[in-house]
Amino acid sequence: MQVSNSFKRDFLRKLLLGLQQSGIPSKSMSLLERKRAIKLSSDVALAATRDGGVKWSRALITNLSKQEPSKTFVRNILGNEFQRLTNPPLSPLICKQMKSRSILKRSCLMRRMRKSEPKSTVRATTLAMRLQKRRTQILKALVPGGQYMDELSLMEETVDYVLYLRAQVDVMRYLANALEQPSNE
């Protein structure tokens, strides 16, 4: 799977716009401020270029727009699209229902396990389920908006997120290489 060149062009255009608005060309910024501005510009450009078509991009924009220092920056980059893209991906009612289902499943599973197993042994399937659950929780924490997704959606969103993160790295490498090359003028 590969990301299209038109996506990379749009991402680069939005990244450069974000870097311009953040004041990166100014010499008065400290190294830490530059790092934060580049990361923020890159994240906003990535999510905005993905255009809210997937849950992780909407969640990333929503999370960035909740933080006070970056709220106006996100609003400036997104322009007219700010309202549409900052709506939460899922309503609280749906999230509550999903959590209730998982709690119910877990309690039923625990009851079955208590009845069927002797207390002194731990089955391999139980250990595998614990490991899978721990890995799923870690993945939910890594993918923006992952805490609101079920396992299948989480896997689809993770694949999409990693694919576009790779494209982000490619574009930023290209930009860094272009800036390192001395001009012939």
C-alpha positions as CSV (number, residue, x, y, z in Angstrom):
1,M,0.0,0.0,0.0
2,Q,1.2,3.4,-0.9
3,V,0.0,7.0,-0.5
4,S,-0.6,9.0,-3.6
5,N,1.7,11.8,-4.8
6,S,-1.2,14.3,-4.7
7,F,-1.6,13.6,-0.9
8,K,2.1,14.3,-0.4
9,R,1.9,17.5,-2.4
10,D,-1.1,18.7,-0.4
11,F,0.6,17.7,2.8
12,L,3.7,19.6,1.9
13,R,1.7,22.7,1.0
14,K,-0.2,22.6,4.3
15,L,3.0,21.9,6.2
16,L,4.8,24.9,4.7
17,L,1.8,27.1,5.4
18,G,1.8,25.9,9.0
19,L,5.5,26.5,9.4
20,Q,5.1,30.0,8.0
21,Q,2.3,30.8,10.4
22,S,4.1,29.4,13.4
23,G,7.0,31.7,12.8
24,I,9.7,29.1,12.2
25,P,11.7,31.5,9.9
26,S,12.2,33.8,12.8
27,K,15.6,33.6,14.5
28,S,14.2,34.5,18.0
29,M,12.7,31.0,18.6
30,S,14.5,28.6,20.9
31,L,15.2,25.1,19.7
32,L,12.4,23.6,21.9
33,E,9.9,26.1,20.5
34,R,10.9,25.3,17.0
35,K,10.5,21.5,17.7
36,R,7.0,22.1,19.1
37,A,6.0,24.3,16.2
38,I,7.3,21.8,13.6
39,K,5.5,18.9,15.3
40,L,2.3,20.8,15.6
41,S,2.4,22.0,12.0
42,S,3.2,18.5,10.8
43,D,0.3,16.9,12.8
44,V,-2.2,19.5,11.8
45,A,-1.1,19.2,8.1
46,L,-1.3,15.4,8.2
47,A,-4.8,15.4,9.7
48,A,-6.1,18.2,7.6
49,T,-4.8,16.6,4.4
50,R,-6.5,13.4,5.3
51,D,-9.6,15.6,5.5
52,G,-11.4,13.9,8.4
53,G,-12.1,10.9,6.2
54,V,-11.0,8.5,9.0
55,K,-11.5,8.6,12.7
56,W,-7.8,9.2,13.7
57,S,-7.6,12.4,11.7
58,R,-10.7,13.9,13.3
59,A,-9.5,12.8,16.7
60,L,-6.1,14.3,16.1
61,I,-7.6,17.6,15.1
62,T,-10.0,17.6,18.0
63,N,-7.2,16.8,20.5
64,L,-5.0,19.6,19.1
65,S,-7.8,22.1,19.1
66,K,-8.6,21.4,22.8
67,Q,-5.1,22.5,23.9
68,E,-5.2,26.2,24.4
69,P,-1.8,27.3,22.9
70,S,-2.4,25.4,19.7
71,K,-6.2,26.2,19.3
72,T,-5.8,29.4,17.3
73,F,-3.0,27.9,15.2
74,V,-5.2,24.9,14.3
75,R,-8.0,27.3,13.5
76,N,-5.8,29.4,11.2
77,I,-4.5,26.4,9.3
78,L,-7.9,24.8,8.8
79,G,-9.8,28.0,8.0
80,N,-13.4,27.2,7.0
81,E,-13.0,23.5,7.7
82,F,-12.3,24.0,11.4
83,Q,-15.9,23.5,12.6
84,R,-16.5,20.4,10.4
85,L,-13.3,18.7,11.4
86,T,-13.4,19.5,15.2
87,N,-16.6,17.7,15.8
88,P,-16.0,14.7,18.1
89,P,-15.8,11.4,16.1
90,L,-18.3,9.6,18.3
91,S,-21.1,10.9,20.6
92,P,-20.7,10.2,24.4
93,L,-23.8,8.0,24.3
94,I,-22.2,5.6,21.7
95,C,-19.0,5.5,23.7
96,K,-20.9,4.7,26.9
97,Q,-22.7,1.9,25.1
98,M,-19.4,0.5,23.8
99,K,-17.9,0.6,27.3
100,S,-21.0,-1.1,28.8
101,R,-20.8,-3.9,26.3
102,S,-17.1,-4.6,27.0
103,I,-17.7,-4.6,30.8
104,L,-20.6,-7.0,30.3
105,K,-18.5,-9.3,28.1
106,R,-15.7,-9.2,30.6
107,S,-17.9,-10.0,33.6
108,C,-19.6,-12.9,31.7
109,L,-16.2,-14.3,30.7
110,M,-14.8,-14.1,34.2
111,R,-17.8,-16.0,35.6
112,R,-17.3,-18.7,33.0
113,M,-13.6,-19.0,33.8
114,R,-14.3,-19.2,37.5
115,K,-16.7,-22.1,37.1
116,S,-14.7,-24.1,34.6
117,E,-11.1,-23.8,35.8
118,P,-9.5,-25.0,39.0
119,K,-8.0,-22.0,40.8
120,S,-4.4,-23.2,40.9
121,T,-3.8,-23.4,37.2
122,V,-3.7,-20.7,34.6
123,R,-4.5,-21.8,31.1
124,A,-2.5,-20.7,28.1
125,T,-5.6,-19.2,26.5
126,T,-6.1,-17.0,29.5
127,L,-2.6,-15.8,29.3
128,A,-3.0,-15.2,25.5
129,M,-6.2,-13.2,26.1
130,R,-4.5,-11.1,28.7
131,L,-1.6,-10.4,26.4
132,Q,-3.9,-9.5,23.5
133,K,-5.9,-7.2,25.8
134,R,-2.8,-5.4,27.0
135,R,-1.5,-5.0,23.4
136,T,-4.9,-3.7,22.3
137,Q,-4.9,-1.1,25.2
138,I,-1.5,0.1,24.2
139,L,-2.5,0.4,20.5
140,K,-5.7,2.3,21.6
141,A,-3.4,4.7,23.4
142,L,-1.1,5.2,20.4
143,V,-3.8,5.8,17.7
144,P,-5.6,9.1,18.0
145,G,-9.2,8.4,18.9
146,G,-8.4,4.7,19.5
147,Q,-10.0,4.6,22.9
148,Y,-13.4,4.9,21.2
149,M,-12.9,2.1,18.7
150,D,-13.7,-1.6,18.8
151,E,-10.9,-4.0,17.8
152,L,-11.8,-4.3,14.1
153,S,-12.0,-0.5,13.6
154,L,-8.9,-0.1,15.6
155,M,-6.9,-2.4,13.3
156,E,-8.2,-0.6,10.2
157,E,-7.5,2.8,11.6
158,T,-4.0,1.7,12.7
159,V,-3.1,0.5,9.3
160,D,-4.3,3.7,7.7
161,Y,-2.5,5.8,10.4
162,V,0.8,4.1,10.0
163,L,0.6,4.4,6.2
164,Y,0.1,8.2,6.4
165,L,2.7,8.6,9.1
166,R,5.2,7.0,6.7
167,A,4.1,9.5,4.0
168,Q,4.6,12.3,6.6
169,V,8.2,11.0,7.2
170,D,8.9,10.8,3.5
171,V,7.7,14.4,2.8
172,M,9.6,15.7,5.8
173,R,12.8,13.9,4.7
174,Y,12.4,15.4,1.2
175,L,11.9,18.9,2.7
176,A,15.0,18.5,5.0
177,N,17.1,17.3,2.1
178,A,15.9,20.2,-0.1
179,L,16.8,22.7,2.7
180,E,20.3,21.2,3.2
181,Q,21.3,21.4,-0.4
182,P,23.1,24.7,-1.1
183,S,21.5,26.9,-3.7
184,N,23.3,27.6,-7.0
185,E,22.6,31.3,-6.9
